[in-house]
Amino acid sequence: MAVNFMTPYAMDGTVIPGAGLRRQLQQSAGEGSGVIWPGDLRVSELDVPGPGIKIAAGDDIIQSRNPGSLRESYGVSLPTDGTVDGIPGTGSGGSGVVRRDMVIHEILDPNAAKHFTDPATLPGVWSTIAIVQGVPLTATDVDDVPALADVTAYCLATIDYEASTATITNEMITNRRELHRPKSDRVLRTRALSGVESDDLTATAQPGQTWPGLGSNLWGPILIPSWATHVRGLVRWNGVLLNGDAWGDVWLRIGTGAVRFESTRFDSVASGGNQRTVIEASGSTAIPEAMRGTEQRFYPIGLKNSGSAPSSMVRLDKSSSLTLDVEFYQAAV
């Protein structure tokens, strides 16, 4: 019985068919589809908004959706920005969003069983941007569009039209791109207060206070990777000493400016006795380009509002500690 392997990669004197090379690409890059860098193939309005869109230069990998070819992937580059013009607008009927179009990057492999765009209409073109008009208003991916079943394509964006709309603006465009293999890096820092360290949360209004206010003795600066577009994580105050009725907000700030996580509310039990608790704030935020590749301090911030007991206490002391757990990651922008 014969066992018919494909041509090995790589051997002198052989010719590797396209299917074999596509398998090798997927083996090295991994399955799935996506863009390579955060800004690749971003869809936006034209420089002068009109019935068209602009596609940013970049690269993507598109996994084959041709039946029997799921182990194959295509790698495609767009070396310079491109445009798609002449996208039809909407009529006057209806209200709210009346039509959703999907912007896809389609592979025009002549050996594929099915295409959305007829390759015969684009001789010598091996991939193209296609506009799939009137997809379901809930559609966010090619899998959500019946007309794209088995079509090898990747969804870059959707465009939502209201009635009587011809000009496409950024407000109508939702980019659906994801990074094919995003990077991530986790940083964990801890700090236990010593016997002589103590700090009460006393600020009652924005911008709050660094809590505890130990300056550089809290934890050192953290290098933000140059490739990181976003950060998510948490800061946790352990063994917080409470006395009386108090509530307030805590959050994490990056650097000295306005880059911060969402705030979280804490609320103590109205009691005249001491109690210990854990207060935690988590969230995520985009990292400005100016911060990428720089060292920044991560500051735990809080403020307190007093309730029935104005002298209520929210304190960190020798029985308290802090945990900082953040993950830097890449996302399409």
Secondary structure, DSSP 8 states (H G I E B T S, - for coil): --------SS-TT----HHHHHHHHHHHH-SS-EESSTTTT-EEE-SS-SS-EEE-SEEEEEE--STT-TT-EEEEEE-S-EEE-------S--SSEEEEEEEEEEE--TTSS--SS-GGGSTT-SEEEEEEEEE-TT--SGGG-GGGTT--EEEEEEEEEETT--S--GGGEEE---BSS--EEEEEEEEE--TT--EE----STT-EESS--GGGS---EE--TT--EEEEEEEEEEEEEESSEEEEEEEEETTSS-B---EEEE----SSEEEEEEEEEEEEE--GGGTTSEE-EEEEEEEEE-S-TT-EEEE-TT-EEEEEEEEE----
